[in-house]
């Protein structure tokens, strides 16, 4: 294979994965593509037990995904952008880890894939068909990529280790407390329970 084919492959990888990451971040930042925006995503982030405001965490995660994905797609500051994606996906993967690997059961398959691609692009560079190449790699030096990877991996480890596990639900929930109880449905102005007559 020639370098031209390798560069074309890197372009396809950057645009495909970078675009998917940018869309994922846009869900958190702007509520686009069926997302919940900073407030809704922030409520979910609060439930995960990370330190700080859930809304702030949602914005930071959205910036890493939207900004990192956009920069990867453009091939601009590829090392730091790939590192931002990798660190963010390590944290995201940690929230999915209890569900196993596969995405079909809510596992960490997708964050692991995105994180691995971000790391690979940070280490390999964007190829010739990129803004980094056009600008002489002024914002994509190897030391930048290595420093960014080390700092984002360290930050991810800190966030994961300082996470407070949310309290678990009681092992047994009385039927009168259940949201599916017929009386609870009736009291909530929901559909009238069918009678046994």
C-alpha atoms as one frame of an Amber mdcrd trajectory, in Angstrom:
protein
   0.000   0.000   0.000   1.136   3.497  -0.698   1.177   6.401   1.717  -1.714
   7.877  -0.250  -3.913   4.899   0.670  -2.859   5.145   4.327  -3.650   8.856
   4.324  -7.039   8.161   2.728  -7.764   5.540   5.398  -6.825   7.963   8.166
  -9.088  10.605   6.601 -12.023   8.162   6.509 -11.398   7.105  10.108 -11.101
  10.700  11.323 -14.211  11.928   9.536 -16.343   8.909  10.460 -15.425   8.635
  14.121 -14.913  12.379  14.580 -18.344  13.077  13.114 -19.997  10.477  15.360
 -18.254  11.928  18.414 -19.233  15.484  17.485 -22.875  14.398  17.133 -22.682
  12.612  20.496 -21.314  15.790  22.098 -23.999  17.908  20.412 -26.606  15.805
  22.203 -25.118  16.887  25.533 -24.356  20.508  24.648 -27.311  21.506  22.488
 -29.942  18.785  22.849 -29.589  17.952  19.150 -30.191  14.497  17.637 -32.547
  13.435  20.418 -30.191  14.524  23.203 -31.186  16.119  26.497 -28.911  19.168
  26.499 -26.836  20.280  29.490 -29.685  20.282  32.012 -31.132  16.871  31.222
 -27.726  15.268  30.769 -26.607  17.022  33.957 -29.381  15.353  35.945 -28.211
  11.981  34.658 -24.585  12.874  35.474 -25.634  13.801  39.031 -27.124  10.333
  39.426 -23.760   8.763  38.536 -22.041  10.182  41.610 -19.284  12.287  40.018
 -18.004  15.243  42.043 -19.253  18.694  41.131 -22.319  19.899  39.318 -23.891
  17.427  36.918 -24.598  20.237  34.463 -20.941  21.326  34.534 -19.854  17.718
  34.006 -22.283  17.363  31.102 -20.858  20.498  29.477 -17.270  19.306  29.945
 -18.058  15.857  28.551 -19.946  17.459  25.661 -17.005  19.756  24.896 -14.574
  16.819  24.861 -16.856  14.908  22.484 -18.034  17.771  20.264 -14.737  19.666
  20.233 -12.534  16.581  20.125 -14.654  14.963  17.432 -14.744  18.096  15.290
 -10.976  18.560  15.569 -10.355  14.888  14.729 -12.589  15.153  11.654 -10.671
  18.232  10.500  -7.305  16.755  11.415  -6.463  19.811  13.508  -4.571  19.479
  16.818  -5.045  15.755  16.317  -2.859  14.658  19.239  -4.585  16.766  21.902
  -8.023  16.146  20.345  -7.502  12.384  20.335  -6.298  12.559  23.929  -9.395
  14.532  25.003 -11.594  11.892  23.398  -9.612   9.053  24.999  -9.821  10.526
  28.507 -13.520  11.266  28.192 -14.235   7.764  26.911 -12.307   6.165  29.790
 -14.668   7.909  32.205 -17.716   7.080  30.081 -16.628   3.450  29.842 -16.341
   3.241  33.621 -20.053   4.046  33.958 -20.931   1.253  31.522 -18.490  -1.362
  32.867 -20.966  -2.982  35.299 -23.066  -3.953  32.269 -20.276  -5.940  30.618
 -18.605  -5.315  27.280 -21.311  -5.401  24.624 -23.355  -2.338  23.734 -26.533
  -4.426  23.450 -26.561  -4.800  27.249 -25.457  -1.217  27.945 -21.784  -2.179
  28.140 -18.624  -0.221  27.436 -18.112  -1.386  23.822 -18.793   2.028  22.207
 -16.742   4.169  24.640 -13.879   1.658  24.377 -13.960   1.845  20.580 -14.095
   5.653  20.510 -11.339   5.870  23.127  -9.105   3.449  21.255  -9.555   5.353
  17.984  -8.822   8.659  19.756  -5.645   7.185  21.245  -4.549   5.664  17.931
  -5.048   8.948  16.067  -3.241  10.897  18.800  -0.252   8.569  18.411  -0.289
   8.074  14.629  -1.214  11.575  13.531  -3.879  12.622  11.045  -2.157  11.876
   7.726  -1.530  14.237   4.828  -5.187  15.042   4.158  -5.546  17.206   7.253
  -5.316  20.764   8.502  -2.398  19.716  10.704  -0.400  18.721   7.624  -1.402
  21.936   5.855  -0.218  24.008   8.863   3.055  22.112   9.275   1.865  20.316
  12.439   2.295  23.485  14.513  -0.474  22.346  16.916   0.195  18.630  16.563
   3.637  17.817  17.920   4.391  14.386  19.393   5.158  15.919  22.784   1.722
  17.565  22.741   0.020  14.238  22.077   2.001  12.412  24.773   1.494  15.167
  27.341  -2.211  15.379  26.557  -2.632  11.583  26.763  -0.835  11.434  30.111
  -2.885  14.301  31.573  -6.269  13.075  30.320  -5.614   9.502  31.468  -4.523
  10.835  34.869  -7.585  13.076  35.078  -9.860  10.190  34.101  -8.325   7.990
  36.804  -8.903  10.735  39.381 -12.540  11.260  38.323 -13.274   7.545  38.430
 -11.571   7.018  41.806 -13.348   9.993  43.409 -16.778   8.965  42.144 -19.342
   8.292  44.863 -21.506   5.299  44.065 -25.179   6.238  44.200 -27.173   4.496
  46.929 -28.721   1.263  45.763 -32.441   0.632  45.906 -33.672  -1.580  48.742
 -33.567  -5.281  47.933 -37.307  -5.586  48.430 -39.764  -2.880  47.518 -43.260
  -3.138  48.992 -45.957  -3.364  46.318 -47.706  -0.291  47.747 -44.559   1.710
  46.920 -44.305   0.367  43.381 -45.041   2.771  40.518 -46.759  -0.091  38.717
 -49.251  -0.644  41.538 -52.821  -0.096  40.247 -53.657   2.360  43.016 -50.545
   4.400  42.189 -51.505   4.465  38.516 -55.045   5.566  39.381 -53.787   8.255
  41.767 -51.508   9.637  39.063 -54.459  10.274  36.720 -53.222   7.430  34.573
 -55.431   4.875  32.908 -58.171   3.426  35.095 -57.202  -0.057  36.314 -59.300
  -2.841  34.851 -61.676  -4.378  37.362 -61.738  -8.094  38.035 -65.578  -8.201
  37.707
